[in-house]
Amino acid sequence: MKNNLTIIVITLLSFTGALSQNATIKGKIKQTDNITAMSGVSIYLDKTNIGSTSNSTGNYIIKNVPKGQYTLVASAIGYHTIKKEIYIKENEVININFSMVEAVSSLSEVVIMTGGVTGIKGIMGSVHYITPKEIQKFSYTDVNRILRAVPGVNIQEEDGFGLRVNIGLRGTGVERSSKITVMEDGVLMAPAAYAAPAAYYFPTIGRMQAIEILKGSSQIKYGPHTTGGAINLISTQIPNEFSGRINLFTGSFGGKNLHAFVGNSYKNFAYIVETFQYSSNGFKKLDGGGNTGFDKKDYLAKFRINTDDDAKVYQSLTFKIGRSNEVSNETYLGLTQEDFNANPYRRYAASQKDQMNTKHSQFSLTHVANISKHFNISTTAYYSKFYRNWFKLTKVKDNTGTKTSINSLLDNPLGFEDAFAILTGSTSTYEDALFVKANNRSYYAKGVQT
């Protein structure tokens, strides 16, 4: 019995001693300005399950760390991952702080207007930067929902899904975002930015990493329509190490969202391949039944070759290729005031064949030369092509052979009772009563900027 008690006491003392030998790691996470605290940063020991997350004041603490050699990692969406080699001694309390650098602030491959959260502090005028963390938090596919909280941004809803974007800045007109400059990675994205900026295309917000908004006429250097300002959408950047993600969401009205990418960086080569696909059955109710939604698929790839990081003059060449296709069962046909008051989500049967088809392709080649720490030259050659064809109802022919425009029918349905009955599907005995127009357009843009 005495021997058994002795063994138990020795075991307990050994266990207590082992616990007391575990160390603690703590510290504070800030942005590069050394002022702004960062919450939600993941701090962990690589190749272990030991870690923590910074709190609202930027502080973190990791307890019960066994002695040994570790790699301490700080990681946050939209910021460069930081790794520090550390050695932990028994019973040690070690303090390690991190200064997180925004990934967008060092993207020499794209034109960055703000330099991220820390960069906007040095810019004159009204500037707003939407971080990757803010974008990922809600996983919005509708840019209107993202921008509505930004002061000075005017938005007019159109289709309910953000496919047809109408944005104005500081009081400018909102129609098809034609009074502002829209860019992706610093390259003009309107199908014909100088001739026809209002042409039914806006980059897919779901695959963007961050958004920059500069308001006011001082942004004239960014494009042809900057009376109100400029919006630069920053696409998902090539990761510094192998990484990937697959997000799949489903929602109301048969909505489905898929976002997937994979990428890696080697010594002299890097890549990323990405797709964003989303669709819905639509929320409007077509008389007689039918799909009133859309299906949009977006594909993008980037490939980069570069010199060694320690080269006297670092240079890189990045090729970007993208393609997006959209099929949306959208119509120009509205409702009479009486029918709208009864059910604003109704669609008349005559609009069942209305459909928009769009195709957008983009290509760019960017060369970067970092001459010094404070001076680099970035040159981009780009080409984009946009095609759309909108099949839409324009006229209705009644039993007398009279053709009436849909605008006239909705303005005065009682004056064209026979044609209006055909429009609503109440009468369908006449052949060739509905006239559908193929409203097709094709645009391309090309240029070189440096």
N, C-alpha and C positions, 0 to 999 in steps of 0.2 A: 504493500500500500504506500509506504514511504517512497519507494522508487517511482511509483506511478505519479505521485504528487510532484516529485522533483522534475519529471519529464514534462508535465503540464506547465509548471512555472517557467522552465527554460524555453519552451515553445512560445509562451505568451510574451516573454521578454524579447525573444528574437523577432517576433511579429511586430511588437511595438517599436523595436529598434529600426526595423525595415521601413516602417511608416515614417519615422522621424527623419530618415535619410533622404526622403523625396524632397525635390526642390520646387520653387515657384518662379514662374516667368510672368512679368507684368509690364505694362507700358501704356503709351498713348499714341493714337493714330491721328495724324493731321494731314491736310493737303500741303502742297509745296509752298504755300505762303506761310506755313508754320503758325497759322492763326486759326483756320477753320478746322474744327474737330470733325472726324468722320465716324459715323455709326454704321453698324452692319458689315464691317470688314471682317472677313474670315482670317483668323490667325491659327495656324496649326503646325505641328511637327510632321514633316514629310515622311511618308511611309509608316505612319502610326495612326491610331485613332484618338490621339490626344490633341485637343484644340479648344478654341473659344471664339467669341465674336465680340467686337467692340460695342460698347453701350452708347447712349445718346451723347455722352460727353467725350467720346473717343477713347475711353479707357478699356483695357482688357486685362484679364488675369487667367493664367493657366496653372492649376495646382497639381500636386502629386506627380511631378515629373521625375522619373528615375535618372540617376546620374548617367552620363554618356555623351557621345557626339551626335548632334542633330542638325537638320536643316530646318530653320524656322521660316515659314512662308506666310506672307500677307497678300491676300487676294480680294479684289472687289471688281464688280462689273464696271467696265469703262476705264479701268486704271491698270497700269503696268503691274504685273505680279513681281513682288520683291522677295528675294531669298537671302537669308543670312546664315552662315555656318556658325554654330555655337557649341560650346562645351559646358555641360552642366555638372557642377560638383554636388556632393552630398550636402543637404540642408541649406543650399544656396538660395538666396532671393535675388534674382537678376532682373534688371530693368532695361528693356529694349524698346525704343520708340521707332516709329516708322513715319516717313514722309511720302505720301502716295502721289505719284505723278500721273495725271490724266493721259490716257492713250491718245486722245485727240490732239493734245498740245504738241505732240512730236510727230505728227503725220506729215512729213514733207512730200509724200506722194500725192496729196490732195490739197486743194486751196482751203485753208482754214481761216475763217474770218475772225473768230473770237479767241481761239486758243483754250476753250473750255471755261469752266467756272472761274479758275484763277486768272485766266487771260482777259476776261471781260472787264476786270477792274482797271485795266490800262487803256480802255477804248472810250473815246469821247462819244457822246450821244446815247440814244436809247438802244440797249442791247439785251437780248435774252438768250439763254442757253439751256436747252432741255437735255438732261444727262441720260446716259444709258440706263441708269438705275430707275429713273422716272418712267422711261418708255417701257422697260420690262415689267415694272410693277403692275401695270394694268393690261399689258399685252393687247393694246388697241390696234385694230386694223383700219380705223377711221381717223384720219389726220385731224378732222374737225374736233373730235373729242380731246385730242391732245393739245390743240392750239387754243381752244376756247378759254382756257385759264390764263393766257398770256395777255397782259394789258396792251391795248392799242391794236389788237387783231380783230378784224371784222369778218364774220363768217355767215354765209347763207347756205342753209341745208338744201339739198336737191333730191337725192335719191334715197337717203337714209342709211347708206352704207359707206359713204365717203368715196364713191367711185368717180363722181363728177364734183370736183372741188372748186369752191368759190370763196376766195380769200382776198381781203383787202387789208392794207396797213395804214393806220393813221388817217382814216377818212376817205381813202381812195375807193373807187368802184370795186365790187367783188366779182363781177361777171367773169367766170372761167379763170380767175386769178390773173387777168390780163394786164393789170396795172402794177404788178410786182415782178421781180426776177426770181424764178425758181431754179435752183441748181441741185445737182447731186455730185458730191465730192468736188465742188467748185466748177463743174461744167454745166453749161446751160442745158436745161431739160425740156423746155417747151418745144413742141414739134417743129415750129418755125418761129424762133424767139423774136426775130425782128419783123417778120411779115404777118404771122398769125399766131400769136401766143395763146389765144383762146381756142384750143383745138382738142378738147376732151381727153387730155392725158395729164396724169400726175403720177410721179414715182410711187411705188408701193411702200407705204409707211411701215409695214410689218417687218421689213428686212433692214430697217435703218437702225443705226447704233446711237445716233444723237442728232439734234436739230439746232441750228443757229438761226436766230431772227435778228436782223438789223433793221431798224426803222428810221425813216427820214431820207431826204434827198442826198445826204452826204455819202450814200452808198452807191453813187452813180458809177463808180469804177467796176461794179460787179455785173453790169449788163445794160440792156437797152430800155428796160421798163422798171426804173427804180425810184419813181416819184414817191411811192409809199415806203419802199425799202426792198430788202432781199431776204430770201429764205434759202438756206443751204442745208440739204439733207446729207448726213454722213453715213454711208453704207457700212455694213459690218466689215471690220478690218481684218487683215491677215493676222492670225494669232502668233505670238512669239514662240510657242511650243505646241506640240500636238494637242488638239482639243476639238470637241464637237458637241453638238446638241441636237436633240429632237424634241420638239414641243407639239403636242396634238391636243386641240381643244374642240369641243362640240358645244352647241348652244341652241337657243331658240330659233324657230323658223328654219330648222334643218341646217343651221350654220356649222361649218367645219373649217378649222384653221390648222394648217401644217407648216411648221417652220423647222428646217433642218440645215445644218452646215457642218463641214469638217475642214480642218486646215492644219498646216504645220509650217514651221520655219527651220530651214537647215542653214548651214554656213553661208552658202551662196545661192540658195534657191528657196522660194516660199510659195505657198498656194492657199487658196480657200475656194470651196465649191459650196453653193448655197441654193436653196429653193424655198419659196414662200408661196403656198397655195391656199386659197380660201374660197368658199362658196356658200350659197344660201338658197333656199326655195322661195324666198321673198315673203314679205308681210302683207302685200296687197292681195285682195281677193278678186280673181278674174271670174266674171259671170260664166257659168258653165264649167268652171274648174280649169286649172292649168298652172304652170310654173311661172312666177313673176320675179324670180331671183336672178342669180348670176353665178358664173364660175370663172375665176381668174387664177392663172398660174404664172409664176415669176421665177426665172432661173438666172443665176449669176455665177461667174467664175473670175478669179484673179490669179495671175501668175507673175512672180517677180524673180528676176535674177539681179544679183548685186555683188559688189566687191567685198573684200573682208572689212569688218567693222573698223579695224585699225588702219585702213588704207589712208595714205596722205590726203587724197581727195575721194571721199566715199561717193560712189555712184550706184544708182539702181535704175532698172527698166521694168516697169509694171504694165502688163497687158490685162485689160478688163473687157469682158464680153458679157452681154446680158440679153435676155429675151423674155418678153411677157405677152401672154395671150389672154383675151377676155371675151367671154360671151355673156351678154346680159339681156334679159328679156324686158327691156325698158321701152316706154312709149312716150310719144309727144301728146297723146290723147288725154285730156283731162276729164272733168265731170261738170255737169251743170251745177249751179249754186244749190239748187234744191237737193240733188243727189249727194253733193259734198257734205251738206249739213246733216243728211241722214247717215252717211257712212263715208268718211274721207278716204278709207282704204279700198274702196270699190274700184274695179276696172271693168269697163264695158267689154262685151264679148268681141267687138270688132277689132280690138287691139291684140288679139291672141297671136298674131303673126309678127308683131313688132319685135325687133331684135337688133342689138348693136354688137358688131364684131370688131375687135381692135387687135392690132399686132404692133409691138414696138421692139426694135432692136437697137442696141448701142454697142459701140466699140471705142476703145480709147487706148492710147499708148503714152505712158508718162515716163519721162527721163528726169532724174533728180541728180544734181551734183552739189554736195555739201563742201563748199570752198573753205569755209571756216565755221566756227561755232555760231557766229552771228550772221552768216551770209550763205545762202544757198540759191541755186537756180533750178526751177521746176518748169518743165515744158511739156505740154499735153497736146497731142493731136487726137481729135475725136470725130466720130461720125455716128449719126443716129437717124433712124428711119421710122416713121409712124404711118400706119394705114388704119383707116376705120371705115366701116360701112354700116349705116343705120337704116334698116328696113323699117319704115314707119308709115302708118295710115295717113293719107292726106285728104282724100275725098270720098264721098259716098254718092252712089247713083240711085235715084228712086225709080218707081215704076213708070214714070213719064220719060225717063232717060236723062233727067236733069242731074248734073253733078254739083254737089255742094261741099264746100270746104269744111273741115272739122271745126274750125273756129266759128264759122257762121252757124253751124248746127248747135254748138254749145251756147252761143249767145242768144239764139232764138229757137229753142227746140219745138215750140208750138207752131212756128211758122213753117217748119219742115217736118211735119209729123211722120210721114212715110219714111223719109231718110233717117230720122232719129230712131224709129222702130228697128230699122236695119242695124243701126249703130249699136243698140243695146241688145240685139239678138232676138227681139220679139218677133221680127219678120225675117225670114231667110229664104224666100222663094225666088228671088231674082238672081240671075247669073251675072257675074262680073260686076257686082254692086260695090265692092270695096276696092279702092285704088291704093296700092302700097308703093311708096317711092324708095328707091335705093339711093340714099344720100351718102355717097362715098367720097372720101378725100384721101390724099396721100401727100406726106410731107417728108422732107429730109433736111438735116442740118450737118454741117461739117466746118471744121476750123482748126486753128492752132493758136494756143495761148501760152504765154510764158510770164 
